[in-house]
Amino acid sequence: MVEEKKDYTIAHVESNGLSPTATGATNSGKILQQTIADATTSEHEFTVWEALRMYKPAVCWALLYQLCVIMEGYDTNLRSNFFAYPSFLIRYGRWVGKTAETPTGYQMTAACLKVLVEGEVLNGLPWGILATTAPAYALEVLPTCLRTYMTSFTNMCFILGQLISAGVLKGLSTRTDARGYKIPFAIQ
């Protein structure tokens, strides 16, 4: 059995003309629940265009926030493909001969393994934060009729970044000088 909590703390009720002390805590709690239910019902009845007009600032922020995911897709694709990229291998790899373990003939090295690991962690943390908070923002702030579009837009931005990265890498794959791997980093 669940006991009803008698001590209600209601924030921003006064803005609706309701006062928690005017009718007692129990009545104001019921009024607040009814107000929330009415708002939820009306939100479910919005068309996409109505929701876009009413929630224009929130939609703009959600779109802007999700556009950052394009560079996340670019970076993740770029970083993973650099280990097989010719100009990157020449600079940061060591020739060991072609074997089953090293089909390119190069084994990756770094000036310092610690720096390589720290770079991976420092890149991974913001990517993880962006990948989770962009759709979470859209889910929390926007009405239900827009949530599907905005969360799908996050995936589209990720894929768009990967496509841009693939095009840049393919276009520069024949370069063997240092600019072959510096130009993709500079595009970021």
Secondary structure, 3 states (H helix, E strand, C coil): CCCCCCCCCCCCCHHHCCCCCCCCHHHHHHHHHHHHHHHHHHHHCCCHHHHHHHCHHHHHHHHHHHHHHHHHHHHHHHHHHHCCCHHHHHHHEEECCCCCCCCCCEEECCCCHHHHHHHHHHHHHHHHHHHHHHHHHHHHHCCHHHHHHHHHHHHHHHHHHHHHHHHHHHHHCCCCCCHHHHHHHHHC
